[in-house]
Amino acid sequence: MEMWNEKLTRENIENFYFSTCEMVFSSVYQMTKETTRAEQAIVKSYLDVYQQRAGIKGEDVLYVFGDILLSNAKDIIERYPLPENITTYSERNLDEYTRNFMHEKIVSKIDSTGFKVAEFISTDTKKPKAISSISKFTDVLPITPLLLFQLIIVLVAILGVSYLAVTIPYKSKPLVDSTGIFSKVSIEEEYVGILPYFPLNAAFPVQENVPTTTEGSETAPQESSETTTALGPVIATTEPSATMG
């Protein structure tokens, strides 16, 4: 295993994998005695050391990775033991297909949204909280000038559509008919017409006709049999009924 003294980042994790995968596969395969279990332990170990990269110094990467690899190999042997009747195992070296297959699994997992979100919500005790949160947020949602430009365009489009949706339907007519609000209607026109619908038993007094006179002629006042009704009703009194409360 070649010595590694760089701090792990997204840019060099693939170089770290290719420089160590052959020796790692040989060691883990001797422990697990089976290809599938070896692949699972190796992929998980690279993902674990990458997830802990913020707290690992460059010169300690190999040591921490070795401890993680040994722990994962022992764990997978305990969880998935081989049948007891299998006692012989053939030696195997890392072939190109297996190497590329594990590499693809590691890279796809690191670049997945779920893995980034898990890193974002995990606590990091090595960095100040504010700096750690900002760096993790930018890893999950990288902010670029193109993204800002797209957000501005979307905002302007939303405002434009909202403005047109309000103004276009009422372009030819006002939103509120002000004439109906400020119109003056006399009380007689408003309420006299509905008086018959009220249970007032209204009685209206009789008014005498006022005689009209012209110059040079006199007319005697005459009583008229016709009566006119006044606007103000007189509410008649009624006897209380037995059915009334």
Secondary structure, 3 states (H helix, E strand, C coil): CCCCCCCCCCCCHHHHHHHHHHHHHHHHHHHHCCHHHHHHHHHHHHHHHHHCHHHCCHHHHHHHHHHHHHHHHHHHHHHCCCCCCCCCCCCCCCCHHHHHHHHHHHHHHHCCHHHHHHHHHCCCCCCCHHHHHHHHHHHHCCCCHHHHHHHHHHHHHHHHHHHHHHHHHHCCCCCCCHHHHHCCCCHHHHHHHHHHHCCCCEECCCCCCCCCCCCCCCCCCCCCCCCCCCCCCEECCCCCCCCCC
